[in-house]
Amino acid sequence: MDMSIAALSVDMSMARTQQELGVSVLKMAMETDTAGVEEVLQSVESLDPALGNNIDIKA
């Protein structure tokens, strides 16, 4: 299992590239989640604040 310096360098470069790609995908996922949460919060803020305060128990 004798690897040359050039082969080790290529392997390290590929590993670094894969790691950078993984981090980029994770950042995109986090940004998407953040945007989704902000949208839900905005929709909740627009609800009537009195909603759910009274319950009609007549059947």
C-alpha positions in Angstrom: 0.0 0.0 0.0 2.6 2.5 -1.2 1.0 5.8 -2.1 2.9 8.6 -3.7 2.8 12.2 -2.4 0.8 13.2 -5.5 -1.9 10.6 -4.9 -2.2 11.6 -1.2 -2.5 15.3 -2.3 -5.3 14.4 -4.8 -7.1 12.4 -2.1 -6.8 15.2 0.4 -8.1 17.7 -2.2 -11.1 15.5 -3.0 -11.9 15.1 0.7 -11.7 18.9 1.2 -14.0 19.5 -1.8 -16.5 16.9 -0.6 -16.5 18.6 2.9 -17.0 22.0 1.4 -19.9 20.7 -0.7 -21.5 19.2 2.4 -21.2 22.4 4.3 -22.7 24.4 1.4 -25.7 22.0 1.2 -26.2 22.2 4.9 -26.2 26.1 4.8 -28.8 26.0 2.0 -31.0 23.7 4.0 -30.7 25.9 7.1 -31.6 29.0 5.1 -34.6 27.2 3.6 -35.7 26.2 7.1 -35.3 29.7 8.4 -37.4 31.2 5.6 -40.1 28.6 6.3 -40.2 29.4 10.0 -40.4 33.2 9.3 -43.3 32.6 6.9 -45.2 30.5 9.6 -44.5 33.2 12.2 -45.9 35.9 9.9 -49.0 33.9 9.2 -49.6 33.3 13.0 -49.2 37.0 13.8 -52.0 37.8 11.3 -54.5 35.5 13.2 -57.2 37.1 15.4 -55.8 37.4 18.9 -59.3 36.5 20.4 -59.4 33.3 18.5 -59.8 30.3 20.8 -60.7 32.4 23.9 -64.4 31.3 23.9 -65.7 27.8 23.6 -69.3 27.0 22.6 -70.3 24.0 24.8 -73.9 23.7 23.7 -74.7 20.6 21.8 
